[in-house]
């Protein structure tokens, strides 16, 4: 890919969780033009209604696409992906990549065939997820935990706050005594950011599965077939939907991931 045909890719999440997906893609495709937007005004999405999530995601993607014509949109959020993909695919003509829980690879890799889905409260009850389990893990026992607190803990970690291990343990309590639970699906993009802490609470777990690498490969594959909008090299941009005071740790994190200052996106619904 030369610099003249640098594709513009938007990563969207409610918070910093989408970084866990963006990071994998950036590593694989370092020369794309990346935009990252997080909807901190509506964070967390975990318990929001499906209608609210569809409305927010559509308005935000529409607004960004108007200002920065996009080649691919990655919905780097399981909670949103399990409801918005059909709507976005109807609205936009560019490829829309969703992030959904890695149930199939988890079922395949598990030796005990006893797996756990750790996701938001919204994701664990979606029909999309029940269908994934029915289609790809019907031969496994699948435990589910839906948690908003874990999302908040992960978000806080990237804002420089120490991880609340007591709350983390309480949220995972139901799985601590399931000794043959050997595989966990990190079905929320925030959770790879606290994987080490989760592993400390559940020492019996051997495999933690997330969708970051699969998404990076999917983006690469789409780009090899796509007609990319020709443009000169531009700098990567990060947006949030509400002004907030961030500390130097957060600033360092976004700098490390290739972004400069944080921009505010005004969303008209
Ligand atoms: N990171 C998101 C996900 O993958 C959403 C977390 C939230 O806002 O509740 O589900």
Boltz pocket constraint, residues with backbone or C-beta under 6 A from the ligand:
constraints:
  - pocket:
      binder: B
      contacts: [[A, 13], [A, 14], [A, 15], [A, 17], [A, 18], [A, 43], [A, 44], [A, 45], [A, 46], [A, 47], [A, 76], [A, 77], [A, 78], [A, 79], [A, 80], [A, 120], [A, 123], [A, 148], [A, 151], [A, 187], [A, 188], [A, 189], [A, 190]]
      max_distance: 6.0
